[in-house]
Amino acid sequence: MPFVHIYILEGRTEEQKKAAIAKVTEALVESLGSPKENIRVMIQEVPKSQWGIGGVTAKDLGR
C-alpha cells in the first residue's frame, strides 16, 4: 500500500489540495500499477513561520 506524505506551506485552497491528492494518486496508479483504493495521500500544511528557506522563515521572505 503506497503512502505519500506531502508537506506544503499553508494557504492552498481545498480545491488545490483535492487536485493534488487526485493527481498524485493517479501518478502512482500509472507508475506503480497500484490499485487506486490502496493508495494513501496525506497533506500536511506547515505555517510559514515554521518553514525555513536559506536560514530565513518563509513568512519573513514573503512567501
N, C-alpha and C positions, 0 to 999 in steps of 0.2 A: 504494500500500500504506500504509494508515494505521498510524502508530506512536504509541503512548501511553506516556508515561513518568510514573509516579506516585511521588511522594516521600511517605513516611509515617514517623511515629515508630515505632521498634522496639516490639515487644511484641504484635503481632497474631498470631493462630494461623494455621496453614497453611490451615485451612478458611476463615477470613475472607479470606485473600488469594486463594484459589481462587475464592470467591464474587465478589470484586471483579473479578477478571480476566474471569469469565464475564459479569457484568453490564455491564461497560464494553464488552466485545466485542459483546454484543447491542445496546447503545445505538448503536454505530457501524454495525452492520448495518442497524438500523431508520432511523437519521437520514441516513446517507450512501449506503446501498444497497451498501456494500462487501461482497464475498464474505467470509464468516466466516474462511475459510482464509487470507485475505490480511491479516488484522488482527494486529498485534503489540502486546502489552501487557507492559511491564516495570515491576515494582515494586522500588523501591529503599528499603530501610529505613535510617533515619538514627538514630544514637544520640541519646538525649535530651540528652546533654551537648553535642551539636553542633548543636542546633536552637534558635535564638533567637526569643523572643516578647517584644516590647516591651523589648528590651535585656537580657533575662534568659534563661538556658537553660531549656528545658522541664523538665530534671531538677530545677533549683532551684525551679521553680514547682510541682513535684509532679505533673506530667502523666504 
